[in-house]
Amino acid sequence: GDMNMMDVDQLLFDLYVYSGNGYGYVLTCDAIHILIPCGEDRYPTLKELHRKVRQQQPCSYSSFLNDIAKISQLAWKRNPKLLNKYAHRELEKAPTAKEFIDILYTYILRNA
């Protein structure tokens, strides 16, 4: 991988979200790591993403979404200002799991 690619761990850390904050942390990191090589044109659906993540981190589709949404809610509660910066817009509430992954992924691509 590209060494100067900013890492999702660092983005989450800056949002005051840590690996001890639940399984969703690992799921979020894995999802982003799977997405990055895809580039923007071959963006998998959430279902496809879950299928790939599940090979490393066993979880149902609904718990995949719920656990990532919990991490999104924590980030929103702990550092909404920075989350808005990542999102490139003013969010009105915590992003959904899909939005949260999109936000992190797009931010990493833009700043690669």
Secondary structure, DSSP 8 states (H G I E B T S, - for coil): --TTS--HHHHHHHTT--GGG-HHHHHHHHHHHHHGGGTTTT---HHHHHHHHHHHS---HHHHHHHHHHHHHHHHHH-HHHHHHHHTS--SS---HHHHHHHHHHHHHHT-
